[in-house]
């Protein structure tokens, strides 16, 4: 069954600032948001975006029980996402994209509610209530930046999302973060030159995190 979306929802979903997307295309951003909405939103909320019903709760629950990208690849939730994406060219690209998007599916299954314009770094750096401290400490944030294996990335992202109650972050930007992490590992494995510092994931996360941190620290001085 083809997915029917409202004109307003299509317009909103496609209006993703391209400068914030460093590893996925605007069309992929649209597809992953539509997928996340059907995976997560209850029927009453989904009606604002799509005429199609949400998928059974078990689809998301199965993804959330996965600990690796390889396990996520075997789930119905991942297959529903994979079918929405452009076909890869060649076996090497297919292998890379399978790992990337399986990891994206696994991480996004944790998100309960999104704020389309909010980045993970900015949410982690925001003040936790009136404590004068961020949702994620600088030490734990540095550990997130230092992830070198997919398993580490998945574990630390799940912990990070739990700190912000698994909400108020953009599903699209989070998907782009995960895809950028995989793209950087791919470039390293091929011996290719690194991208410009400002386009690397560590810079993006740190810029957003410390920007949010400084904002309320300045207000509290």
C-alpha positions as CSV (number, residue, x, y, z in Angstrom):
1,X,0.0,0.0,0.0
2,X,1.4,3.4,-1.0
3,X,1.8,6.0,1.7
4,X,-0.5,9.0,1.5
5,X,0.6,12.2,3.2
6,X,-1.1,15.5,3.6
7,X,0.2,18.4,1.5
8,X,1.2,20.3,4.7
9,X,3.1,17.3,6.1
10,X,5.0,16.8,2.8
11,X,5.9,20.4,2.7
12,X,7.1,20.5,6.3
13,X,9.0,17.2,6.0
14,X,10.9,18.4,2.9
15,X,11.8,21.7,4.4
16,X,15.0,20.5,6.0
17,X,17.9,23.0,5.9
18,X,20.4,21.3,3.5
19,X,23.4,22.8,5.3
20,X,22.5,20.7,8.4
21,X,22.5,17.5,6.3
22,X,26.0,16.2,5.9
23,X,25.4,12.5,5.2
24,X,21.9,11.9,3.9
25,X,19.9,13.6,1.1
26,X,16.8,15.7,1.5
27,X,14.8,12.9,0.0
28,X,16.2,10.4,2.5
29,X,15.5,12.8,5.3
30,X,11.8,12.9,4.1
31,X,11.6,9.2,3.9
32,X,13.2,8.5,7.3
33,X,10.9,11.0,9.0
34,X,7.8,9.4,7.4
35,X,9.1,6.0,8.5
36,X,9.7,7.1,12.0
37,X,6.2,8.7,12.2
38,X,4.5,5.4,11.3
39,X,6.8,3.4,13.5
40,X,6.2,5.6,16.6
41,X,3.2,7.9,16.6
42,X,-0.2,6.8,17.8
43,X,-3.0,6.9,15.2
44,X,-4.5,10.1,16.4
45,X,-1.2,12.0,16.1
46,X,-0.2,10.3,12.8
47,X,-3.3,11.6,11.1
48,X,-1.8,15.1,11.0
49,X,1.0,13.7,8.7
50,X,-0.4,10.7,6.9
51,X,-3.6,8.9,5.9
52,X,-2.0,5.6,6.5
53,X,-2.2,3.7,9.9
54,X,0.7,3.2,12.2
55,X,2.5,-0.1,12.2
56,X,1.9,-2.6,15.0
57,X,3.7,-1.7,18.2
58,X,5.6,-4.9,18.0
59,X,7.5,-3.6,15.0
60,X,9.2,-0.9,17.1
61,X,9.6,-3.1,20.1
62,X,11.5,-5.6,18.1
63,X,13.9,-3.0,16.8
64,X,14.5,-1.7,20.4
65,X,15.5,-5.2,21.5
66,X,18.3,-5.2,19.0
67,X,21.9,-4.6,20.2
68,X,23.7,-4.5,16.8
69,X,23.1,-3.3,13.3
70,X,23.3,-6.8,12.1
71,X,20.4,-7.8,14.4
72,X,18.4,-4.8,13.3
73,X,18.8,-5.8,9.6
74,X,16.7,-8.9,10.3
75,X,13.6,-7.0,11.6
76,X,10.5,-6.0,9.8
77,X,11.0,-2.4,11.0
78,X,14.3,-2.1,9.1
79,X,12.9,-3.7,6.0
80,X,10.1,-1.1,6.0
81,X,12.7,1.6,6.0
82,X,15.1,0.0,3.5
83,X,12.4,-0.3,0.9
84,X,11.9,3.5,1.0
85,X,15.5,4.3,0.2
86,X,17.3,4.5,-3.2
87,X,18.9,1.3,-4.3
88,X,22.7,1.2,-3.6
89,X,25.1,0.8,-6.5
90,X,27.4,-2.2,-6.1
91,X,28.0,-4.7,-3.3
92,X,30.4,-2.6,-1.3
93,X,28.1,0.4,-1.2
94,X,25.2,-1.9,-0.4
95,X,27.1,-3.4,2.6
96,X,28.0,0.1,3.9
97,X,24.4,1.4,3.4
98,X,22.9,-1.7,5.1
99,X,25.0,-1.1,8.2
100,X,24.3,2.6,8.2
101,X,20.6,2.4,7.9
102,X,20.2,-0.5,10.2
103,X,22.0,1.5,12.9
104,X,19.7,4.5,12.1
105,X,16.6,2.3,12.4
106,X,17.8,0.9,15.7
107,X,18.6,4.3,17.2
108,X,15.5,6.1,15.9
109,X,13.3,3.4,17.4
110,X,14.3,4.8,20.8
111,X,12.9,8.3,20.0
112,X,9.4,8.7,21.4
113,X,8.6,12.3,20.3
114,X,10.5,14.7,18.1
115,X,11.1,18.4,17.7
116,X,11.9,18.7,14.0
117,X,14.5,21.5,14.4
118,X,16.3,20.2,17.5
119,X,19.7,18.6,17.4
120,X,21.0,16.0,19.8
121,X,24.0,18.1,20.8
122,X,21.9,21.1,21.7
123,X,19.4,19.0,23.7
124,X,22.2,17.3,25.7
125,X,23.8,20.6,26.5
126,X,20.6,22.3,27.7
127,X,20.2,22.9,31.4
128,X,18.5,20.1,33.3
129,X,15.6,21.8,35.1
130,X,17.2,24.4,37.4
131,X,20.3,22.5,38.3
132,X,22.7,24.7,36.5
133,X,24.0,21.5,34.8
134,X,23.5,20.0,31.4
135,X,21.4,16.9,30.7
136,X,24.7,15.1,29.8
137,X,27.9,15.8,31.8
138,X,30.9,17.0,29.8
139,X,32.7,13.7,30.7
140,X,29.9,11.6,29.3
141,X,29.7,13.8,26.3
142,X,33.4,13.3,25.6
143,X,32.8,9.6,25.7
144,X,30.0,9.9,23.1
145,X,32.4,11.8,20.9
146,X,35.1,9.1,21.3
147,X,32.9,6.2,20.0
148,X,34.9,4.0,17.7
149,X,32.8,0.9,17.2
150,X,29.1,0.6,16.1
151,X,28.3,-1.1,19.4
152,X,29.8,1.8,21.3
153,X,27.8,4.3,19.2
154,X,24.6,2.5,19.8
155,X,25.1,2.1,23.5
156,X,26.1,5.8,24.0
157,X,23.3,7.1,21.8
158,X,20.7,5.1,23.7
159,X,22.1,6.5,27.0
160,X,22.1,10.0,25.6
161,X,18.5,9.7,24.5
162,X,17.4,8.4,27.9
163,X,18.9,11.5,29.5
164,X,16.5,13.7,27.5
165,X,13.5,11.4,28.0
166,X,13.9,10.1,24.4
167,X,12.1,13.1,23.0
168,X,12.5,16.7,21.7
169,X,15.2,15.8,19.1
170,X,14.9,15.7,15.3
171,X,14.6,12.2,13.9
172,X,16.1,13.6,10.7
173,X,19.1,15.2,12.3
174,X,19.7,12.2,14.4
175,X,19.6,9.9,11.4
176,X,22.1,12.3,9.7
177,X,24.4,12.1,12.7
178,X,24.5,8.3,12.6
179,X,25.0,8.3,8.8
180,X,27.9,10.8,9.2
181,X,29.5,8.6,11.8
182,X,29.4,5.6,9.4
183,X,30.6,7.8,6.5
184,X,33.7,8.9,8.6
185,X,34.5,5.3,9.4
186,X,34.2,4.4,5.8
187,X,36.5,7.2,4.6
188,X,39.1,6.1,7.2
189,X,38.9,2.5,6.2
190,X,39.5,3.5,2.5
191,X,42.4,5.8,3.4
192,X,40.5,8.8,2.0
193,X,41.1,12.4,3.2
194,X,38.9,13.5,6.1
195,X,36.2,16.1,5.5
196,X,36.6,19.7,6.6
197,X,36.6,19.9,10.4
198,X,33.4,21.9,10.4
199,X,31.7,19.1,8.6
200,X,32.8,16.3,11.0
201,X,30.4,14.8,13.5
202,X,32.5,15.7,16.5
203,X,32.5,19.4,15.6
204,X,28.7,19.4,14.9
205,X,27.9,17.8,18.2
206,X,30.4,19.9,20.2
207,X,29.3,23.1,18.6
208,X,25.6,22.4,19.5
209,X,26.4,21.1,23.0
210,X,28.7,23.9,24.1
211,X,26.5,26.5,22.5
212,X,23.6,25.4,24.6
213,X,25.8,25.1,27.7
214,X,27.2,28.6,27.3
215,X,23.8,30.1,26.8
216,X,22.4,29.3,30.2
217,X,25.7,29.6,32.0
218,X,25.9,33.2,30.7
219,X,22.3,33.7,31.9
220,X,23.1,32.4,35.3
221,X,26.3,34.6,35.8
